[in-house]
Amino acid sequence: GVTPVIRFRNPDDGIVTWNDAVYGPISVSNTELDDLVIMRGDGIPTYNFAVVIDDFDMQISHVIRGADHINNTPRQINLYKAIGAPLPTFAHLPLIHGEDGKKLSKRRNAVSVMQYDEMGFLPETLFNYLARLGWGHGDDEMFTREQLAEWFDLSDCSRSPAQFNMKKLLWLNHEYMKKADNARLVELLKPRLEKRGADLSKVKDLCGLVGFLKERENTFEALADASMLFFADNPVDASSLPGLLKDKEEASFEAMKLFVEKAPSIDWKKDNIYGLMKEIMDEKGVKVLHLAIPLRVLATGAEKTPSIDATLQFIGRDRVLARLKEGMDQWAKQSAGN
């Protein structure tokens, strides 16, 4: 009445030894190995038996797998010998641990490449970073697929578990973003901007904008968030300017009037915008912040932005001047009321 299993009669004595391509010579006494089940009662072969037969049938030369399989290897070597099959080269790679020091797990970490795509990482970043976990080529941090194929050797793999480090991944992604072609980045960024409700027609030079912002951000998600400043039309609000400018409010107001008057006549590039600001600062005797603060607040609705000259360039002259004129009217009425 018992459905039997089939077990492999493991040798009682002797030592199983192999030269692991990563860990070097490893020996295990046969006294530590049991008579393992190779066929269950339902006729389904077990893992250790199935992989040996499959590797033999497929003429596998190298078995490369995680270090957590080291305990399976001596059992499998005895099975290879029992069926008269040549032994492949075994190489056991160190596992990857999370930042908490525990084995990387989908229960605690993002482990799907699609999740990293959603988080805004470039594919070459993830490829490079994963290749570098547990393996290295001197001090080289960044390399192409072709370089990896040329350089890789199992003997260069570490014997210690690698630790996944998000800060390092973000740094690497930033480096790849800085090197990436702006037109390619624009195509990758567009769906993220559209998902955020951006009207892409508002910014005429998307390549220039991406080239400007990619120096500051380390993922596409961060880049998309930063880009929204240039698509948003926040309500114009001059109410915060008196508190920000304090005793320089009147001088700032006069400087801004001059900026709005002269801005239509310049070529709308950041160098020219800053040149106009410098001209007005010298003429009115005000500091850069006394002109930059109202420009920022009225043109963007934010008190902090990237450099104001480049910000104004990418928002575009027409949109900037329309917002500045509306803000100046508010500001004048506000001052008259006080």
Legacy VTK file of the C-alpha trace (Angstrom):
# vtk DataFile Version 3.0
C-alpha trace
ASCII
DATASET POLYDATA
POINTS 338 float
0.000 0.000 0.000
3.000 2.335 -0.031
3.982 4.200 -3.212
7.770 3.923 -3.153
10.330 6.513 -4.174
13.617 5.765 -5.901
16.775 6.797 -4.083
20.343 7.067 -5.290
22.771 4.848 -3.361
25.373 7.388 -2.369
28.905 6.049 -1.653
29.480 5.383 2.056
33.040 6.687 2.184
35.512 8.755 0.227
35.559 12.456 -0.542
33.941 14.432 -3.341
36.299 17.149 -4.584
35.971 19.696 -7.368
37.863 22.822 -8.361
35.238 25.535 -8.333
35.924 28.272 -10.914
35.124 30.925 -8.287
35.786 29.379 -4.868
38.692 27.109 -5.804
39.059 23.529 -4.455
36.063 22.316 -2.411
35.863 18.914 -0.699
32.887 17.204 0.947
32.962 13.823 2.683
30.469 11.241 1.421
29.569 10.515 5.036
27.826 13.940 5.047
25.605 13.043 2.085
22.378 11.062 2.300
20.841 8.626 -0.172
18.894 11.319 -1.989
15.524 10.744 -3.643
15.882 10.889 -7.453
12.310 9.863 -8.376
9.222 10.701 -6.328
6.377 8.281 -5.792
4.334 10.070 -8.468
7.054 9.400 -11.061
8.370 12.979 -11.146
12.192 13.197 -11.018
13.720 15.485 -8.405
15.791 18.560 -9.194
19.225 17.087 -8.443
18.638 14.113 -10.742
16.885 16.030 -13.525
19.608 18.685 -13.900
22.361 16.072 -14.151
20.546 14.170 -16.912
19.679 17.421 -18.707
23.250 18.778 -18.503
24.632 15.481 -19.827
22.059 15.327 -22.623
22.708 18.976 -23.613
26.518 18.568 -23.361
26.751 21.444 -20.887
30.359 22.507 -20.331
29.894 24.992 -17.435
27.361 25.003 -14.626
27.299 28.606 -13.342
24.847 29.330 -10.537
24.410 30.938 -7.150
26.539 30.014 -4.148
23.428 28.679 -2.421
23.732 25.635 -4.745
27.173 24.570 -3.465
25.549 21.971 -1.205
23.884 20.345 -4.236
27.120 19.989 -6.192
28.733 16.970 -4.427
25.470 15.007 -4.752
25.297 15.854 -8.440
28.967 14.944 -8.993
28.265 11.468 -7.621
25.311 11.178 -10.004
27.489 12.257 -12.973
30.021 9.597 -12.051
27.320 6.944 -11.618
26.030 7.407 -15.183
29.536 7.745 -16.627
29.092 11.358 -17.673
31.988 13.853 -17.881
31.963 16.502 -15.182
31.253 20.070 -16.279
33.125 23.004 -14.781
31.255 24.259 -11.723
31.226 27.944 -10.789
29.237 29.307 -7.877
28.614 33.040 -7.842
28.189 35.032 -4.629
24.625 36.009 -3.787
23.428 39.608 -3.807
22.420 41.059 -0.458
20.156 44.034 0.044
21.127 47.166 1.923
19.824 45.496 5.089
22.533 42.820 4.715
19.979 40.089 3.978
19.697 38.067 0.768
17.968 40.082 -1.945
14.311 39.132 -1.928
11.267 40.204 -3.904
9.449 40.508 -0.576
11.760 43.304 0.545
13.324 44.739 -2.619
12.528 45.768 -6.172
13.846 42.822 -8.186
12.099 43.149 -11.572
13.907 45.065 -14.309
10.534 46.591 -15.186
10.365 48.133 -11.729
13.678 49.841 -12.356
12.354 51.094 -15.676
9.351 52.570 -13.861
11.705 54.151 -11.320
13.527 55.901 -14.148
16.761 53.973 -14.687
18.447 53.557 -18.068
18.893 49.951 -19.277
22.654 50.395 -19.638
22.814 51.524 -16.016
21.146 48.379 -14.735
23.225 46.150 -17.025
26.460 47.799 -15.885
25.513 47.784 -12.209
24.407 44.154 -12.115
27.563 43.053 -13.928
29.633 44.897 -11.308
27.930 43.119 -8.384
30.293 40.321 -7.428
32.700 40.928 -10.323
35.108 43.667 -11.269
37.767 44.741 -13.709
40.213 46.806 -11.708
38.749 50.202 -10.862
36.527 50.395 -13.954
33.027 51.443 -12.868
31.492 52.060 -16.303
31.866 49.793 -19.307
30.026 48.662 -22.437
28.595 45.229 -23.118
31.444 44.641 -25.546
34.004 45.473 -22.872
32.296 43.142 -20.399
32.380 40.308 -22.947
36.087 40.935 -23.491
37.060 41.368 -19.841
34.876 38.850 -18.015
36.512 35.855 -16.416
35.045 33.690 -13.663
38.302 33.923 -11.723
37.630 37.657 -11.212
34.352 37.017 -9.403
34.265 37.742 -5.701
33.777 34.979 -3.144
31.899 37.315 -0.801
28.252 38.312 -1.202
27.777 41.556 -3.109
25.665 44.269 -1.514
23.102 46.177 -3.529
23.572 49.908 -2.946
20.862 52.269 -4.192
23.091 55.354 -3.811
25.679 53.765 -6.084
22.988 52.817 -8.601
21.657 56.390 -8.612
25.180 57.765 -9.092
25.764 55.408 -12.026
22.436 56.309 -13.617
23.273 60.005 -13.312
26.598 59.401 -15.076
24.870 57.543 -17.911
22.175 60.220 -18.203
24.832 62.915 -18.516
26.525 60.975 -21.333
23.296 60.032 -23.147
22.169 61.707 -26.361
19.583 64.389 -25.558
17.265 63.373 -28.418
17.145 59.824 -27.073
16.417 61.086 -23.577
13.574 63.262 -24.903
11.882 60.223 -26.468
12.217 58.307 -23.216
10.952 61.288 -21.214
7.899 62.204 -23.317
5.597 59.412 -22.007
6.432 60.375 -18.430
5.634 64.041 -19.114
2.376 63.203 -20.886
1.409 60.982 -17.955
1.860 64.047 -15.734
-0.437 66.077 -17.993
2.241 68.162 -19.732
1.383 69.922 -23.011
4.637 69.259 -24.865
3.978 72.071 -27.348
4.632 74.649 -24.615
8.389 74.032 -24.681
9.955 74.523 -28.107
13.426 73.162 -27.281
12.890 69.882 -25.440
16.398 68.659 -26.306
17.910 71.786 -24.818
15.750 71.511 -21.707
16.733 67.875 -21.148
20.394 68.747 -21.675
20.053 71.493 -19.066
18.214 69.432 -16.442
20.000 66.078 -16.821
23.062 67.524 -15.091
20.954 67.936 -11.940
18.763 64.815 -11.795
19.654 61.139 -11.405
16.535 59.311 -12.698
13.915 59.847 -15.373
11.250 60.193 -12.731
13.206 63.019 -11.094
13.882 64.526 -14.534
10.184 64.403 -15.407
9.255 66.023 -12.084
11.824 68.794 -12.589
10.665 69.335 -16.183
7.077 70.032 -15.131
8.144 73.485 -13.922
8.494 74.441 -17.602
5.059 73.163 -18.629
3.000 74.327 -15.665
0.991 77.553 -15.716
0.654 78.177 -12.010
-1.540 81.145 -11.028
0.480 84.367 -11.066
0.777 85.596 -7.481
2.807 88.640 -6.429
1.659 88.601 -2.805
4.865 87.044 -1.447
7.233 89.597 -3.016
7.131 92.274 -0.280
8.178 89.745 2.330
10.915 88.316 0.114
12.338 91.672 -1.000
11.818 93.694 2.191
13.414 97.142 1.964
14.462 96.553 -1.662
10.906 96.096 -2.954
10.670 99.512 -4.630
14.080 99.187 -6.321
13.208 95.655 -7.460
9.907 96.867 -8.868
11.664 99.533 -10.945
14.239 97.008 -12.158
11.469 94.615 -13.192
9.668 97.363 -15.111
12.838 97.919 -17.092
13.258 94.182 -17.714
9.704 93.856 -19.081
10.303 96.905 -21.271
13.602 95.706 -22.774
13.043 91.920 -22.915
11.132 91.929 -26.244
14.147 93.344 -28.069
16.766 90.681 -27.181
17.472 87.285 -28.724
15.815 85.011 -26.139
18.854 82.975 -25.045
20.101 82.548 -21.506
23.324 84.497 -22.084
21.367 87.439 -23.484
18.796 87.215 -20.690
21.559 87.342 -18.097
23.234 90.160 -20.043
20.007 92.160 -19.819
19.724 91.414 -16.106
23.325 92.548 -15.562
22.685 95.755 -17.526
19.616 96.539 -15.405
21.386 95.683 -12.149
24.174 98.095 -13.000
21.745 100.814 -14.073
19.443 100.496 -11.050
22.109 99.610 -8.489
20.434 96.385 -7.323
21.852 92.950 -6.619
21.052 89.873 -8.692
18.639 88.430 -6.131
16.533 91.609 -6.213
15.838 90.905 -9.885
16.001 87.107 -9.814
13.450 86.708 -6.987
10.554 88.531 -8.703
11.459 86.939 -12.048
11.276 83.504 -10.443
8.089 84.066 -8.475
6.136 85.731 -11.276
7.371 83.617 -14.196
7.206 80.193 -12.519
5.155 80.518 -9.340
8.095 79.035 -7.401
10.671 80.609 -5.103
13.383 78.128 -6.107
14.296 77.104 -9.651
17.388 76.204 -11.643
19.412 79.195 -12.879
16.882 81.885 -13.740
18.345 82.854 -17.127
18.111 79.279 -18.461
14.710 78.801 -16.811
13.300 81.828 -18.599
14.824 80.717 -21.904
13.107 77.321 -21.848
9.748 78.629 -20.650
9.798 80.936 -23.693
9.623 84.682 -24.164
5.868 84.959 -24.845
4.836 82.935 -21.818
7.346 84.698 -19.570
6.341 88.218 -20.612
2.626 87.457 -20.321
3.135 86.227 -16.777
5.452 89.088 -15.831
2.985 91.720 -17.056
0.147 90.122 -15.105
2.363 89.889 -12.028
3.545 93.492 -12.333
-0.070 94.694 -12.439
-0.809 92.735 -9.262
2.345 94.056 -7.638
1.520 97.688 -8.517
-2.026 97.415 -7.126
-0.693 95.698 -4.039
1.843 98.481 -3.419
-0.757 101.199 -4.024
-3.075 99.546 -1.522
-0.354 99.555 1.123
LINES 1 339
338 0 1 2 3 4 5 6 7 8 9 10 11 12 13 14 15 16 17 18 19 20 21 22 23 24 25 26 27 28 29 30 31 32 33 34 35 36 37 38 39 40 41 42 43 44 45 46 47 48 49 50 51 52 53 54 55 56 57 58 59 60 61 62 63 64 65 66 67 68 69 70 71 72 73 74 75 76 77 78 79 80 81 82 83 84 85 86 87 88 89 90 91 92 93 94 95 96 97 98 99 100 101 102 103 104 105 106 107 108 109 110 111 112 113 114 115 116 117 118 119 120 121 122 123 124 125 126 127 128 129 130 131 132 133 134 135 136 137 138 139 140 141 142 143 144 145 146 147 148 149 150 151 152 153 154 155 156 157 158 159 160 161 162 163 164 165 166 167 168 169 170 171 172 173 174 175 176 177 178 179 180 181 182 183 184 185 186 187 188 189 190 191 192 193 194 195 196 197 198 199 200 201 202 203 204 205 206 207 208 209 210 211 212 213 214 215 216 217 218 219 220 221 222 223 224 225 226 227 228 229 230 231 232 233 234 235 236 237 238 239 240 241 242 243 244 245 246 247 248 249 250 251 252 253 254 255 256 257 258 259 260 261 262 263 264 265 266 267 268 269 270 271 272 273 274 275 276 277 278 279 280 281 282 283 284 285 286 287 288 289 290 291 292 293 294 295 296 297 298 299 300 301 302 303 304 305 306 307 308 309 310 311 312 313 314 315 316 317 318 319 320 321 322 323 324 325 326 327 328 329 330 331 332 333 334 335 336 337
